[in-house]
Structure formats: structure tokens, C-alpha cells
Amino acid sequence: MNADTKDIRQIAGQIAGKIASGTDSTAEGPLRLSRRALIVGAPLVLAACQSSGIATTGAGITPAVAKGPPLPGEGFDYAKAYAAVTDYDFKVPALPYKNFDRKYWRQVVDHDSRHPAGTIIVDPYGKFLYWTLPGGKALRYGIGVGKAGFAWSGDAKVRVKRVWPLWRPPREMIARNPQLEKYWKDGYPRGPQNPLGARALDLWQGSVDTLYRIHGTKEPNSIGRSVSSGCIRMWNQDIMDLFERVPTHTNVVVLGKPSASS
């Protein structure tokens, strides 16, 4: 067994201890919005990600779980990780993960980052989400990116964690498809057919809701692609995994469009 494999087994506990002990020194600071966030219409685009849920962690800091789900390493059981599961009386179908490019499977990768361990980094243009780990590593997930996922970039924190969130279509979407009007008041019923899937993470800057969401999906084939609606989509098994690892107030960095030189 090599050193990297040994390190992977210890990573989750190290991050949990760091967050739980309050050693994260990143301050809330002033609001930091990218230039893209200031374009006219961005709030309307992000409204497509609005959610509410049956369970939230609220504004308080959630103690990190000392022993989170096992990290993918040598001999990791992907069949079990992506198997069907019953969750809060809802059945999450098994993911046919072998039908997808292996690069989108949940996995630990080398990742050189200036951000401390325990940070979520969203790369909408690369179609990956990273949860940074010690020692130049990160847990990487494949993502699908809706139009709203490109409408904002910057730094934020996970303010609310939602279990089986409701989804309310924005007014401009209802204008295009009046049949969605019935979901405006009470929302689309929670469950496997809900566009937001099994979990949602709401990103805030201080007291301001960015309307940016990291959420599940009912369309597994959308991972690794740019799609018409939603923010940042993950396979339901993956958003459930990430949900268990990150407490509220986790730092999140959403990357902007890379420059031509990079």
C-alpha cells in the first residue's frame, strides 16, 4: 500500500477535525461578486435554482462528522456507492455508472489549490466539483451545468442544506410553459422526479442569498454537459455523499470563465 492510499484513509477525519475545531480562518468579509454577477438579468437566471426543503441545518454551524463516508481509493466499491437506496421514503434508482466516462465518477485526484482543505471548488467550465483535501488532493465529482450555473462566480458559503428540496419554476420559465404555473405556489413535489433531486446546498454571501445552488438531478445523462436549466447538477448519489461531508458555513469558490491565455 503506497503513501497516498494511507493518506486517503485519514483525510476525512483530518478535515472534520479542522472544521469542528474552528481552525478555518477564512473571514466572511465584504461581498465579492464577479463582473458576471452584475450583468442585467443574472438574478432572473439564478431564480431557476430557487428551492425549499423539508429539512435544513439553518444558519448555525453544523458539527463536522468525525467519520464521513469512505473516500474512493484502492479497491473502492463503486457498485455499492452508486447502488439504489431508499432515503426518507423515496427510492433513488441505481446509477448505471459504467455507462459514463470514468472521469466523472467520484474519485480522489491530485489538485494543487491555494484554498484550505474542506473548501468546495466549482469549475462550471471543466464540469467538475472539487472538495479539497490535505496534501494536494481533492475529492472530485462530475457535474452538469445549467444556464444559471454560468451566471455567477465568486466566493460564498453553504448557508442552508436541504433534504429532498422543493422546486419552484421562475416566472420566465412559466411564461414559456404555462403548464408549470401549478407549481408556482406550492412547488414541484419533492422526490426522485423533482428537478433538484435528493439534496441541495444554498450558497450565500453574508446575509445575501446568491440564488446559486448545488443540487441533485433526475437526469443522470446531463452530468458532464451544459444543459438548459438548473445550476450545478450532481448525480443524486454524489450530492448525497457531498452533503454528508460538508457542514454549513463551508467555503465555496465558483470559478469564472478561464482566460484565453490560461
C-alpha positions, -999 to +999 in steps of 0.1 A: +000+000+000+015+033-010+016+065+010-012+081-010-036+053-002-027+056+035-033+093+034-066+090+018-079+068+047-070+096+071-082+126+051-119+127+061-111+127+098-084+154+094-108+177+076-136+171+101-114+179+130-101+210+113-136+223+107-151+212+140-122+229+159-128+262+143-094+264+126-109+277+094-096+313+094-114+325+063-135+355+072-169+364+058-155+397+046-174+421+023-195+408-006-173+398-035-192+395-068-177+389-101-184+412-130-206+385-145-228+387-114-236+423-122-249+418-157-285+426-162-307+395-160-284+374-138-309+374-108-336+362-132-314+334-145-304+323-110-341+323-099-344+290-118-324+274-089-348+285-061-355+258-036-370+250-003-368+218+017-382+196+044-351+197+064-324+224+068-294+229+090-302+266+094-277+293+100-258+276+128-225+258+121-232+221+118-205+200+137-185+180+111-190+143+111-159+127+125-162+097+103-178+106+070-184+082+040-153+064+028-132+082+003-127+065-031-093+047-030-078+014-040-105-012-042-133+013-037-167-004-043-184+018-069-213-007-073-222+000-037-216+037-039-239+041-069-265+014-059-302+021-054-310+034-020-342+042-001-339+077+015-366+093+035-392+070+019-380+079-015-362+054-037-331+067-055-325+045-086-292+028-091-268+048-113-255+029-144-221+044-137-203+022-161-222+039-190-205+072-182-169+083-187-149+072-157-136+108-152-170+118-139-171+091-112-165+102-077-127+099-071-097+114-053-073+133-076-042+154-074-053+190-070-030+219-065-050+246-048-044+277-027-076+270-008-076+252+025-088+216+029-126+214+032-133+240+005-157+233-023-145+245-057-169+245-086-155+246-121-185+251-143-164+251-175-145+220-167-177+202-155-162+192-121-167+200-084-138+195-060-138+191-023-103+200-013-082+175+009-048+178+026-017+170+008-025+184-027-055+162-031-093+167-037-124+146-040-137+152-074-173+148-087-186+152-122-213+179-126-238+191-152-241+229-156-274+247-163-277+282-177-278+296-142-246+278-134-227+301-157-245+333-145-225+339-113-189+333-100-172+342-068-168+332-032-197+321-009-206+298+019-230+269+023-257+286+043-285+261+041-286+223+034-318+209+021-331+174+021-354+165-008-359+202-017-390+216-034-385+234-067-405+265-079-402+274-116-393+310-122-418+333-138-400+335-171-400+297-173-437+297-166-442+322-194-426+298-218-445+268-204-478+278-187-484+243-175-458+250-148-480+276-132-495+250-109-461+246-093-455+283-085-474+284-052-465+251-035-436+240-056-429+208-076-434+178-052-402+166-036-390+132-048-369+115-075-387+133-103-380+168-088-355+187-109-334+194-078-330+158-068-323+144-034-303+173-019-295+210-024-268+233-010-277+270-009-249+294-014-249+328+004-225+358+007-230+371+042-267+378+045-273+378+008-286+347-010-267+343-043-296+321-056-268+297-067-275+260-058-256+228-059-282+201-063-291+166-075-308+157-107-333+133-122-314+133-155-281+113-150-271+118-186-268+155-180-236+151-160-206+163-179-227+185-201-241+220-204-279+220-200-307+244-204-319+247-168-307+244-132-275+255-115-249+228-107-262+193-110-247+162-095-258+126-096-281+120-066-257+095-050-229+121-053-248+151-039-259+129-010-222+119-004-211+156-005-240+166+017-227+142+044-192+156+042-197+194+044-212+214+072-229+247+069-205+277+065-183+256+043-164+279+020-173+276-017-154+291-047-172+292-081-147+297-108-153+321-137-146+316-173-109+309-179-090+335-199-077+326-233-041+327-220-049+300-194 
